[in-house]
Amino acid sequence: MKTNKVKTFWINLPVKDVKKSKEFFNKLGFQETENQPKNDEYAGFYLDETKTVLMLFPEERFAHFAGNPIADTSKGTEAYLNIDAPTKEYVDEFAKIVKNAGGTVYAAPSEVEGWMYVMGFIDLDGHRWGMLHMDMSKLPK
């Protein structure tokens, strides 16, 4: 294969309660994908402008198609999901939104290495997320 022919990219996460997780990600402002089921079989969201998809599945269903047990997020991190923010102010505001939606900010917004502004949060199921704004004009050469 000479070129990447991938049409879209999905991130699939196991959740304990699809309905509660769906409410959480709605509160964070993510847009739901089209064709949402009327039940809580799964939920889908677009994470960015290019429409990277986040799919939320009940743990049992996720474990079935993953062919592996669900990781215990209280003991370890299987993946770290990162969101690119347009401004430092957006990072600050998003930290407040996460808290109000019931998530946990484990790393308060702060400057790192003089050119990145970052914060870290945990969703309702213990998945770790980061958000950062990168000021490329301050990137060390």
TITOR-159887 format. One record per atom (N, C-alpha, C, O): z negated, x negated, y negated; residue in one letter. Coordinates in steps of 0.02 Angstrom, whole numbers, plus 50000, padded with zeros to 5 digits. Atoms other than C-alpha are relative to their C-alpha. Layout:
ZXYa ...
This chain:
500004995750059m 500005000050000m 500004995549938m 499534991649928m 499945004250058k 500574991849839k 499655002849939k 499384999149898k 500344996950057t 499875004349714t 499515005350024t 499595008050079t 500504995049983n 498395015949715n 500305006949990n 500505008649934n 499724993350003k 498995033549754k 499465005450000k 499605011350010k 500554995250000v 497275041649744v 500095005049943v 500205003049886v 499924994850051k 497395058249653k 499365001449962k 499375001949900k 500644998750033t 495565061549617t 499454996450038t 499554994050094t 500575003249970f 493855054249654f 499415004849998f 499275007649945f 500584995549996w 492355064549712w 499394996050018w 499424991450060w 500655002649980i 490545059549720i 499645005950033i 499575011250003i 500364994849963n 489605069649851n 499274998050005n 499114992450024n 500715001349996l 487715071049842l 499655005550039l 499825011450032l 500414995049966p 486465079649956p 499465002649952p 499174998749914p 500534997150042v 485265091649869v 499585004850043v 499825007750091v 500464995549964k 483765101549929k 500145007349984k 500085011650028k 499894993250022d 484205117149829d 500605000149953d 500564998149895d 499385000050039v 485995119649769v 499925004049935v 500155001849882v 500084995850060k 485515133549648k 499614996349945k 499834996349888k 500395003750049k 484175123049561k 500384994049973k 500364992649913k 499615005850022s 485285107649556s 500585002149955s 500754998649907s 499454997450041k 486715117949486k 499745001749930k 500075000249880k 500314998650065e 485565124149347e 499874993649961e 499994993249901e 500145006550032f 485035106149311f 500624997049970f 500624995149911f 499405003250025f 486795099349294f 500355004349947f 500685001649902f 499764995750055n 487305114449189n 499624998449936n 499934997949882n 500405001650059k 485865110449071k 500184993249971k 500104992149910k 499785006550025l 486505092549059l 500675000549965l 500894995749932l 499374998950035g 488135099848995g 500634998450039g 501174998250010g 499415001349960f 489295095649138f 500375006550014f 500075011750026f 499584994149989q 490755107649162q 500075001350075q 500234996850114q 499904998249929e 490825117049328e 500744999750017e 501175001149975e 499324999949977t 492395114949430t 500235007250010t 499815011850011t 499734993449987e 493525129749459e 499815002150071e 499624997950112e 500094997249933n 493295140949611n 499304998750029n 499234997050087n 500695000649975q 491395139949624q 499865005750049q 500085011450037q 500164994649953p 490755149749775p 499475004749969p 499085002649927p 500494995150025k 489735165449740k 499314998850031k 498815000950002k 500655001749970n 488375159149858n 499824992849982n 500154989749940n 500215006850015d 487475142449855d 500214995150055d 499844990650073d 499735004249948e 488565134349988e 500114992949975e 500024988150012e 499905006550033y 488975120049867y 500105001449926y 500145007249905y 499844999450072a 489255116649682a 500404993949980a 500324988550009a 499595005550024g 490505105849590g 500004999649924g 499985004749890g 499995001250073f 490525098049416f 500484994449984f 500594989950024f 499615005650026y 491695087249314y 499524995649960y 499144998049919y 500465004750032l 490785071649255l 500284996749937l 499904994149897l 499715003750056d 492005064749128d 500685003049980d 500905008050007d 499354997650026e 493645066849033e 500554999850053e 501015003950050e 499495000549948t 494665061549185t 499865004750058t 500245004850107t 500204995049951k 493795075049287k 499804997150067k 499984999750120k 500335002349939t 492875064349413t 499545005550022t 499165008349982t 500374994349975v 492065077249524v 499354998050034v 499334993350075v 500655000649966l 490235078149575l 499925006350042l 499935011850016l 500114994449955m 489975089149728m 499284999750025m 499054994450046m 500684999549977l 488235095049775l 499995004450063l 500225010150062l 500024996449937f 487935100249955f 499285000350026f 498894995850014f 500664999849968p 486385106250048p 499934994050047p 500424991950079p 500115006149961e 485605091450139e 500275000550071e 500584995850096e 499794999349930e 485965098150314e 500774999650006e 501034996250050e 499265000249999r 487815100950277r 500254993049983r 500724990650015r 499815006850020f 487955084050190f 499914995250059f 500374991350074f 500145004449944a 487155075150338a 500515001050056a 500714996250089a 499514998549947h 488365083850457h 500664996549986h 500924993050030h 499345003250012f 489965077950371f 499944992649985f 500444989049993f 500095007250011a 489235060950323a 499884996350066a 499994990350071a 500125003149936g 488775057950504g 499414995250000g 499394990550040g 500565004550007n 487145049850452n 499425003949969n 499535008749933n 500564996550031p 485375055150404p 500004999049924p 500294994249898p 500065000450073i 484995058350220i 499504994549982i 498974994150013i 500465005250024a 484195043550130a 499415003249965a 499485008349931a 500614997750035d 482415046150069d 499994996849932d 499824990949925d 499955002750067t 482635044049882t 499334998149969t 499324994849917t 500655002150025s 480765041949858s 499834992950023s 499374989849997s 500145006749973k 480855025549956k 500554995049986k 500454989049994k 499455004650012g 482525018249908g 500575003449964g 500595009549958g 499434997550038t 484135020149810t 500634998350038t 500784992450050t 499385001149963e 485755022549904e 500594998749953e 501044994849969e 499475000950050a 486865023649750a 499705000749931a 499205004249921a 500214999550070y 486655021449563y 500615002449962y 501124998949958y 499434996950034l 487785032849462l 499934998849925l 499405000049896l 500035002050070n 488225027449286n 500485004049957n 501045005449978n 499614996050047i 488865037349137i 500114995949937i 499644993149909i 499825003550062d 489765029348989d 499915004749942d 500195010249940d 500154995850058a 489115036248824a 500404997749939a 500534991749932a 499605001850059p 490105036848661p 499604996449945p 499884992549907p 500425003050053t 488635031748548t 499294999050025t 499085001850076t 500715000949986k 486825025848550k 499635006749991k 499185008350030k 500324993650014e 486325042648476e 500105004950058e 499665008950073e 499864995749943y 487145051548622y 499524998350058y 499275002850091y 500465002149948v 486075041348743v 499305002849986v 498985005550030v 500664997350019d 484495046248647d 499965007550011d 499475010050039d 499994992749992e 484975064648645e 500035002050073e 499705006850094e 499934998349929f 485455064648828f 499334999050036f 499175002850082f 500675001049970a 483735057648875a 499565006149988a 499205008250033a 500384993950015k 482955072748789k 500255005950042k 499855009850067k 499704994649960i 484155084548878i 499774999450073i 499605004550104i 500225001049931v 483705076849047v 499285002450009v 499135006150056v 500714998049995k 481835079349015k 499945007649996k 499585010650036k 500034992750008n 482095097348956n 500295003850060n 500095009550073n 499704996849941a 483145101049111a 499584999050063a 499745001850115a 500445001049943g 481755095149227g 500094993450035g 499774992150086g 499905006749971g 482375077549265g 499474995249974g 499054997049932g 500485005150020t 481385061549244t 500374994149969t 500824991350000t 499735006150030v 481835047649123v 499534994450021v 498964994149999v 500425005549976y 481195032049210y 500094993649959y 499684989149962y 499875005750045a 481955019649087a 500215002949933a 500775005349925a 499874997250066a 481845025048906a 500594996449967a 500714990549982a 499445003250033p 483355021648796p 499784993549965p 499284993349929p 500165006550031s 483365003448742s 500624995550000s 501094996550038s 499455004750006e 484514989348691e 499914994550052e 499364992150065e 500005005349950v 484984976548824v 500534994949982v 501104996649969v 499555005750011e 485764959548794e 500375000449933e 500884997149925e 499714999750067g 486184964248614g 500655004049992g 500905004849936g 499364996350006w 487744974448656w 500025006450041w 500505010250038w 500034993949960m 487204988048777m 499385004049981m 498855001149967m 500564995550012y 486095003048746y 499965004650060y 500425008450073y 500034996849935v 485465010448909v 499385004450008v 498885003549973v 500584996249977m 484305023248987m 500145002050073m 500715002450094m 499934998149931g 483965028349166g 499625006450013g 499085007649985g 500344993849983f 483535045249239f 500085001750074f 500524999050109f 500014997849931i 483175053649405i 500125007650000i 499785011249964i 499874992849996d 483895070749450d 499485003450045d 499015000150068d 500504996149963l 482955084349544l 499914997750072l 499394999050103l 500035002349930d 483335076249713d 499884992650007d 499964989850061d 500175007149997g 482845058449668g 500584995249993g 500494989249999g 499425004450010h 484615051849639h 499934996749932h 499764999949882h 500075003850062r 484605038249506r 500664999549963r 501184998049992r 499425000150045w 485785038949360w 499854995349941w 499274994349923w 500075003950061g 486085027549212g 500495002649949g 501015005549966g 499534998550054m 486875030649045m 499984994149953m 499444991649936m 499985005550046l 487455016948930l 500565000749950l 501095003549964l 499495000850052h 488385014148770h 500114992549993h 499634988749984h 499835007150007m 489284997548759m 500354998949934m 500885001849921m 499685002050063d 489664990148588d 500404993750014d 500134988250011d 499585005549980m 491114979248638m 500104994749946m 500274989049960m 499945004950054s 491164970948466s 499434994950002s 499494989649972s 500575004649994k 489484962848510k 499974996650068k 499514992850082k 499975003149934l 489984957548686l 500044992549992l 500484990049957l 499975007350004p 489594938948706p 500664997350026p 500934999850076p 499355002949981k 491154928448719k 499914994250047k 500404991150069k 
